[in-house]
Amino acid sequence: MTGNPRHFESIGNRLGFRAQPSGDHELDLVWRGGRFPALLCLGIAAFLLLLSVPVFLAILAKGLDSAVGNLWYFPAMNAVLFGVALFLLTLKREIRIDRRAGEVYLSRSSLLMRRRLVVAFDEVRALRVGDDQVYSGFAVAGSTAGQKSFPARSLRLLLSGSQSVLLDRGGGKRLDALAARIAGFMDKPVEGL
């Protein structure tokens, strides 16, 4: 195994991978960042350009000590929104299962970092569809008042020893279908179906 399975744990991990076209010996599953929030930030930032550009030009002309200098936060806020949109657009997670090499490649990347994990087929005991205890936090939606943790359905690769790698979280038939597809491709059993 190359990499650290802990880098693939995430509280708000409800991804929904999409299969990419590949040959008979490879299975490529890709998730690209949150498109709706990214496009929302990009749209707001584009709209705020109507305010930010004139304010920025006025600050350049009159300086920060002038009355218009008090509006310095409009261009700053616009730059932050563009940065957030760029970050969200560059989020990507990928699972590539290669039968010829007998390996599972997991990658997680964004504008700021890139993580990779390579696991050989013989290091994988099985796949498990079950519930993880997810702790309440900022990334958990809904009303969780008074709850410290709650169950979240997950798909994991069970490795030799006691380690496991989180592949996806979600619910219902989508996760079961993904588990059956990966297990069939790797020729490994699925626990919990």
N, C-alpha and C positions, 0 to 999 in steps of 0.2 A: 504494500500500500504506500502510495506517495501522497502526502498531504495530510490534513487534519480534519476528521469528520465533524468536529465541533464548529468549524466555519460554515457549515451548512444547516445549522440549527437557527431557527428564526421564529419569533413570536407570531408575527402576522403573516405566516407563510401559507397562503391559499392561492397557489399559482395557476394551475390549469395549463399544463403544457400542451403544445401543438406539435403534431408529428411533421417533420420535414421530409421531403422526398429523399430517399437513400436506397442503396442496393439491398440485395437479399442478406448480405452479411453484416449490415449495420442498421441500427435503429437510432434515429436522431429525434430528440424531443427538446423543444426550445420554448422558453418563456421570455418575452421581451417586456420591459417595464410597464408601469401603470400608465397606459396611454391617456386615459381620461384626465387624471390630475395633471399630467405633463402638458397636454393641450390646453387645459384650463389656465394653468400658470402662463403658458406662452400667449394665450389670448389676452389675459389681463395685462401682461407686460407690454404687448403690442398696443393695447388701448392706452396704457399709461404713458406711452411714448409721446402722445399728444400733449401731455402736461410736462413730462420730464425734459424733453428737448428744449422748449422755450425757457424753462426754469434754469437748466444747465447753462444755456447761452447767456441768460441774464446774470447769473452768478459769475460767469467769466468776465462779463462786461463791467459789472458794478462791484463785485467782490462779496465775500461772506459777511462783511459788516453792514451791508445794506439791508433794506426791508425784505428784498427778495432772497437774501442769503439765509433767512429763516426757513426757507422751503427746500433746503439741501436734501431732506429725506426723500423727496420724490424721485430724483435720479438714483439715489442709493437703493431705495425700495425696488425700483425698476431693475437695477442690476442684479439684486438678490433674486427676484422672480425669474429672470432669464437664467440665472445659475441653477435654480431649483428645477426649472423646466429641462435644462440640458442634462442635469443629473438623472432625472426620472426617465428621460428618453434613452439614456445609455445603459440603464439597468438591464441585465440579461442573465438568465440562468439556462444551462444546457445540460442534458444528459445524453451521452452517446455510448451506445452499447455495441461493441465490435466483436463479432463471433470469431473472426480470423485471429485477432490478437488475444481473444479471451479476456478482455478487460472492459470495465465500466469507467468512463470518463465523466466526471462532474465538474462543471465550471460555474463560477459566479463572478460576474464582473460589473463594474460601473465606471463612471468617470474617474473615480478616486482610487480604485483597487481592483485586483484580479486574484481570485482564489481558485485553486484547482485540486482535485482529488482523483487519483487513479487507483482502482481496486481490481485485482485479478478475480476471475470467475471462481477459482478454487478457494478464495478467501471468503466467498459469500455462501452462507449456509442456506438461507431462504429469504423470502420477502414476507413482510408482515403488514397486514391491514388491521389496524386497531386504534385504540384511543390513547392519546398522549394527554398528560395533565399539563395544560397551558396556564401559566400564571397571568393574572390580570395585569394589564399595563396600558401604556398609551396606544399601542397598536391594536388593541382588542376593541372591536366595535360592539355596541349594544349596552344594555344596562347590566353591569356586573357588580352593582353595589352590594357590599357585604360578602362577596365571593373572593377568595384568594386565588382559586384556580378552578378550572372547569375542563371537561374532556373535549378533545378535538380529534376528529378522525384523521388518521395519518397513514402514509405508506412509507415503510422503511426497508432498507436492505439490512438484514441481520448478518453481521460478520462473524468470523470465527473468534471465539472469545466472548466477551460481553459487550462489544461495541456494536453500534448500529448507525446508519446514515439516513437522515431524513431526506426523502425524495420529494414528497408533496403532501399537502394537507388539503382537505376539502370534504366533500360529502357524497354520499350515495353512490349511484351507479358509475359516475365518472371515475372515481378513485378505484372501484372494483375492476372496471374495464382496463384502466391503466395497469393495475397490478397483474391482471391476467395476461395482458399483452407483453409486459416485461418478463414475467415468469416464463411464458412460452418461448420467448426469444432466448432467454438465458438457460432454459431447461432446469429451473429451480422450483421447489414447492412454494406455495403461498399459505401462510398461516393466517387464520382469522376470516377467511371467506366463507 
